[in-house]
Amino acid sequence: MSKFVKYLLYILLAVSGVFIIAFFINQEAVLDAFLYYTYALVGIAILSAVVLPMIHMIGNPKGLKKMMISLGLVVVFVALAYMLSSSEPLAVKINMDPSAQTLKLTDTALILTYILAAVAFISILFGGVIKMVRNR
């Protein structure tokens, strides 16, 4: 890891720590800044996840096939989660009634999390088993 990235990570960690402490001290005053900081971090992560593989692809055109397969799997998992989700509200008290579309997207995100957790668990399990069989 380069020194620039290392120091940038330390700075982001320090800023995040300050925001977390300030949030717990005075939630009302820091909430908007905390959310905007979170949006910025998510934006940077998404931009990095999209742009860096494209830069790598320029030097390695064979990587395009793998990226397209990965993108196809992501689309399949999101579509599966969307089909399994419902737009029925939960039986809890909330101040405002969410729309059916909001409920559907929330359900989609939860089911997608469950699917990806199961895939990760199965991958770890099978990876270990395959490694044991090959080393035998």
ABEGO torsion letter per residue (X at the ends): XBAAAAAAAAAAAAAAAAAAAAAAABAAAAAAAAAAAAAAAAAAAAAAAAAAAAAAAAABAAAAAAAAAAAAAAAAAAAAAAAABBABBBBBBBABBBBAAAAAAAAAAAAAAAAAAAAAAAAAAAAAAAAAAAAX
